[in-house]
Amino acid sequence: MKQRSHIPLATYRLQLNRDFTFAQATAIVPYLSALGISHCYVSPLLKARPGSMHGYDIVDHNSLNPEIGSPEDFDRLVTTLHEHGMGLVLDIIPNHMGVMGSDNAWWLDVLENGEASIYASFFDIDWHPLKDELYGKVLIPVLHDHYGVVLESGELKLVFRQQRGEFDVFYHDHRFPVDPREYPRILQHCTSASAVKLDEQNPDLLEFQSLITSFSHLPARYEINSERIAERNRDKEIHKRRLAELCARSPEIAACILGAVELINGNAADPASFEQLHELIKAQAFRLANWRVASDDINYRRFFDTNDLAAICMENEAVFEATHRLVFSLMADGKVDGLRIDHPDGLYDPRQYFERLNRSIATATKSEDGSHYVVVEKILTGTERLPSDWPVCGTTGYDFANLVNGVFVDQSAAVGLDRIYRNFVDDEIDVDALAYRCRKLIMRVGLASELNVLASQLTRIALSRRRTCDFTLNSLRDALTKVIASFPVYRTYITSSGVSDTDVRYIRSAIATAKGRTQAADTSIFDFIAEVLLTSIAEGQNPAYRNAVINFAMKFQQITSPVMAKGLEDTAFYRYNRLVSLNDVGSDLHRFGTTTAEFHLANQERLRDWPHTMLATSTHDSKRSEDVRARINVLSQMSALWRLRVREWRRFNRSHKSLVNGKPAPSPNDEYLLYQTLIGAYPSESLNDTGSWKNFCERIEKYMLKAMREAKQNTSWINQNTEYEAAVSSFVKRLLKPGPQNRFLNDFVPFHHRVARIGLWNGLAQTLLKLTCPGVPDIYQGTELWDFSLVDPDNRRPVDYARREQMLQTIRSREYDLGGLTASSLLETPEDGRIKMYMTWRTLRLRQEQPDLFQTGEYLPLAVEGAKANHVVAFARKSETSTVLVVAPRLVDGLLNDIDVPPIGPRIWEDTHILIPFCSCSEKYRNVFTGESLDLQKSDSREEISVSTVLANFPVALCFLGKS
């Protein structure tokens, strides 16, 4: 059995669900081990809602998801991993839980008991909102239509679960427990002897009448002192058991109760018959409502604007312990080696959480050396850095994905592509104004209730001081909207301990920008908000005031993150389509590419500060896979040709459009997005057979549907314009229909072939950089071959592991070097993916052989000189005993001059050479991909190596010096 390290050398992301289970994951472990993976990095394994495809809607933190497999299946997976010297990194969700349906026991208890629930403090619920109707209640926006319509249609059903002595209201598969104190409303129908058909002195009837009295005497759910809560929770369960036992021995009482339930459920032909059910529902701790009500009135914090996912109060230590018990047990048993923390920006105090997490892991594993691996899904924007005081190993790699993607974008094309886009859509787009509008839109249509809660809190703070008491609720709400919409990052990290200089800059920037966007003469309200957010207004004040201010500042931080995510990532990124490969999680719309100097500097900083952070290029949240982006990036290298092509395509396809509300569909913006999407996702193989054509059409139609709804311009998730959607779907089908008369396809396919071939060299270089830069490379399932997936759910399609296993087996047995099956054979058909898998396998194998070199070795940028110097990224990783040179081409189209050849050899690279200042000419490097021995040359007293030598037979190079 191989020895495994807690710090991964390379991770492989697996999306486990009912279609890819523990057993199937176990079956591919030998393949992943042979590929060179050290750790499987898996989606959440805890029990989620039935049918969940992603696992992020957890309903029970202390059991495994039965749809993925049994505990025994999980143990077999772990055992198999360990037998291959591999470990497991687990994705955990500390911010929220799935709450709709009938599977979350904690949430159901809250619905039954309201504030008296022992789990009431587990969820972030505002029990005392501005709306009196919701005082002491939870709004449940689950109905497909207005409450009254749904009620009178008979879709809300009272159900008696006789074996448990419980009543519930059901709406399809959603269960809403009835408050036991309200059971007498139902049971009173059976109090008389005639109703039950029993003698008046029948002991069962007498006990039944006594039981009704007992239910009515339960403490009310708003009596929330600890003694009364304990009394209520104890007695209600006793009474339920008595009722169940009574029904079991008295069929007459059971039958009467069922008859009462049927009566209360009403008759759809008689609307008045639903009055009793309506009054019963009104008396509950929940308020059922149409789903559209959520944006304005929902009073529990959610994951973004998703009603099904309710936020939990992880700052509450009881919540922390209850939600992490199983995870710590798995770590204590050595079954889990590391954790990926989902959405830490949703937490009230992330640093407190990470510190508590580290202490608990150390206790569980009896470890004091900090050997556990924890990375966080923190989205960094622009020049933002991960807080240095977080006790974690780094991020999940979105920052690297954007950095490395930018290396393959020609920055000189920014103005030209901007002009092409502007002319195509006939609109001037200011990205700052666009982002601002989109964030405001999200607060209006998706997160208005969260904003209302904040404004209410701020109003109470303002009213408590004479210098601020004139600020009205509406003015504060409007000012908060402007500040949040102007926020430059996802969130700040203010706590009761203080405010960092970095956070001060972010807040002052947002305040200044918001001030500049207001037309009001008096901007002092923004100064007040700034003082509250910076907590300076609380200095020297009484504890109650200080606590209110700090609580507001920390709650404020929990809303800026979802506004940024939904407003920028899920709205603006679908509206601004200049070059969509630059629109992904963590992208900065102001940045157009990455210089090699910026790339090297970022790598050096990462090695210094976060050497074990993850390096991602594709994730389950990516808008486009790494290889789709690599293709689209090529357009920046041929902007003039791109301009001619899209102009022709618009002309060819004008007749395929439909008029919707007097305007052509698709809109120019959606059409421009579609063409880039086809560039990125169109398959290399032919679409002549009906099955492949239909499959690809459906994928593009579904993608465009999602993209248009996310953009919220011509249709949306909330207000679906089915006529527009159908018109775009028809447009896609017509564009992609094979045949000699399809002028678009006849023009598109040859152009796409050229772009796609260059995209392969981009993708190969990008992958090599990920596998060799400082950090832990992460491979998303299936992307060891070319993967041209789009956004979720397209990137969750089944992976053909049988094909991959066979391909890797062939590669390993043939040893693709100059002595066996030559590297040139891989270059003849790069579209089949062998070249990507071969390079990945070779590089990961070297990482396994030289772990210190890649985990802690120096990162040394290498200067490149000569005619094609701008087309090379070169660096070295150096340890005490070994060195590796990494050489990757970039901006390849400018190298090839319309010739369909790989970027190899002197014809391409001419006199371009790399300076190697730390080596002597007597040292020989071995090219890991070709097996060649490489000599350094001496020129002007400098050691150097020719790029045409390094890239003589393979388009990327990994050259090793040292003991294997």
C-alpha positions, 0 to 999 in steps of 0.5 A: 500500500502506497503512503499518502500525504494529507497535502495533495499533489493533484486532485480529481473532482468527481460529481457524485450523485444517483447516476455516479455512485460510490461504487462507480467512483470505486471502479475508476480509482485504479485508473485515477491512480495510474493517471497520477492523481493523489486525491479524489475531491468529491462533491458533498456526500451527506444526505441531500434532497431525493433526486439531488444532482449536485448534493448542495441541498443537504437535509441531514449533516450526520448521514451519508446520502443513500442515493450515492450509496451505503456506508459500506459502499463508502468504506469500500471507496476509501479502502480502495483509495488507500490501497492505491496511496490516494486520499479523499477531499470532501466538499462541505456546505456550512452556509445552508441546508435544503428545506423544501419537501419533507426530509429536513427534520430540523426545518420541519421542527421549526415549522411545527414549533416556530420560535419554540423549536429547539432548532429555531436558532439554527436558521437565520430567521427574522421572527419579528419582521416589519410585516405584522402578518409574519410576526412569529412566522416563517414565510414559505414561498412554495405555491405555484399560484396565489394562496387562495387559488391553491387552497380552493383548488384542493391542492393543500391537504390536511393529513393525519399520520395515525401511527405517529399521532401527527397532523400535517398539511401537504402541498404535493411532496412538501410537508408542513407539520401542524402545531400540536397546540392547534390539534383541538381545531381538528379533534373537536369534531370528535368530542361527542359520543354520537360523533365517535359512536361510543358510549359517553362513559367509554374510557377511550372517549374520556381519554380522548377528551382529556387529550384534547385538553392537554393539547390545548394547554401546551405552552404557546410557541411564542412563549420562548423561555427555556423552561417553557420550550422544554415543557412544550417539546416534552409534552407534545411528544407524549400527547402525540404518542397517546393519540397514536396509541388511542387510535390503534385501539379504538377504530371508532376514534380513528375513523372519526378523526379521518372524517374530520380531516376529510371535512376540513379539507373542503370541496373544490366545488364549494369555496366556502368549505375551505374556511376551516382549513384556512383558519387552521393554516393561519394559526401555524408558525408558517405562512404559505405563499406564492413563490413570487412573494419571496423576493419582497417578504421572505424572512429567512436568509437564503443561499443567494435567492434560492428559496429551497436553501435556507441559511444556517447560523454557523456562528452558533457553536451548537450549529457548528457541532451538530453539522460537523459531527460526521465529518470530524468522525470521518477525519478521525477515522482517516477516511477523509484527508481534507475539506473544501469549504463551499461559499464561506462568504455567506458565513457571519464570521468566516475567520471564526469558522475556520479557526473553530474548524481547525481546532476541531479537526486537530482534536478529532485527528489528534494532530497538532502539526496542522497537516489537514488540508482545507481550501475555501471557495472564495471568489477573489476579484481584481487585485483582491487577496485572500485574507492572510489571517485565515487558517486555510491552505488557499482557495479552490482555484477560480483566481488561477483559472482567470489568471492562466486563461488570460495568458492566451488572450491577445491584449492588443485586440481589446479595442478592436474586439470592443469595436466589433461587439459595439457595432454588432449589437449597436450599443455603447456598453459601459461595464461599470454602469452595466454591473451597477444596473445588474446589481440593483436589478437583483436587489429589486427582483431577487433580494428585496426582502434581505435589503428590507431587513438591513434597512430596518436594522439601520433605521433602528440604529439611526432613530436611536441618535438625535443626529441621525434620527431624520434619516427615513426608512426609504432614504436609508433603503435607497442609499444602501441599494446604491452602496451595495450595488457599488461594492468593488468586492464580494464582501468585507470581513469586519468583526467585533475585533475591528476593521482591516485597512483593506476593508476600509478601502473597499467601504470608502470606495463603495461609499464614494461611488454611491455618492457620485451616483446620487442626485440628492443635494444632501449626501450625509446619509452616505457618511452615516452608512460609512460610519456604521459599516466601519463601526466608528460610529459606535466608539465610546457608545453603550454596549447595546448601541455598539452591538447593534452597529457591529451586527449590522455591519456583519449582516451587511457583509452577508448580502453584498456577496450574493448581490455580486454573484447574482448581479455580476456573475449571473446577470452582467456576465450574460449581457456583456458578450465582447469576448465571453471566455473572459466572463467566468467566476471571479472574472474582472470585466475591466481586465483583458488578458494577462501579461507574462510578467503578471502571470509570473508575479502571481505565481511567485506570490502564491508560492510565498503565501499560499503554496498549497492552494488549488489550481483550477481551470474547470469546475462545476460552476464554470460558465464554460469548460477550460477547452471552450475558453481556450478556443474562444480566446483565439478570436482575440488573435484574429479579430479582423477575420472574426469581424468579417465572419460574424458580419457574413453570418448575420447576413446569412441568418437574417431570414432565420429570425422571427419577429417577437413584439415587433423586434427580430429574435434573437436580439443582436446580443444573443446572436453574438453570444451564440456565435461565440458559443458555437466557436467554443462548443462545436464538436471536432467530429462531423454532425452528419448523423441525426443523433449527434446533430440532435444532441448538439442542437439540444445542448445549444438550445438549453444553453441559450435558454439558460443564458437568456434567462440569466441575462434577464433582458428578453426573458427571465426565470421569473417572467418567461417570454416563451415566444422569444425563447421558441424563436431563438430555439428555432434559430439555433435549429436552422443554423445547425441543420446540415445540408449543402444549402446551409450557407452559415455552416458551409462558412462556419465549419472551415473557420471553426476548424482553424480556430479549434486547432489553435484552441487545442494548442492553447488548451495543451499549454494551459493544462501544462501551466496548471500542472506545474505552477505553485499550488495543487492542480485540480482536474475536473471530471473528464477534462483529462481529455478535451472537454467542450462543455458549457455551463451546468448542467451541461458540464455534469454529463456522464463521463466515458471512463471506459474510453479513458481507461483504455486510452491511458492503458495504451499510452502507458504500454506504448511509452509515447516517446521518440523511441516508441510510438512517436510524439509526431503521431500524437500531433497527427490527430490531436483532436482525439485527446490522446495528446492531452492525456499523454501530457497530463499523465507524464507531468503528474508522474513527474510530480509524484516522483519529485513532490518537493520540487513541485510543492516547495521548489522555487519558482523562477521566471525565465527571460525569453529573447528573439523574434517570437519572445512574446509567444512563450511562457517559460519558468523553472521550478528548482529544489536543492536536488532537481530542476524542471523547465516549463515552456509553453506557447501562447498567442499561437495564431500569430506564430502560424501565419494561416498554416495548419501546423503545430507550433514546433521547430525552427520554422516557427520559432526562428531565433527565439531562445530562453535564458537559463542563468542558474545552469552550466552548459555541461548539464543536460536536461531530459525532455519528459514528453519526448525523451530527448536530451537537451544541451544548453548553449553559451552566448555572450557568457550566458547559458540559454536554450533555443525554443526551436530545440525545446519545442522541436517535436512537441508543442509544450515542454517539461525538461527535467534535470536531477535524479529520477 
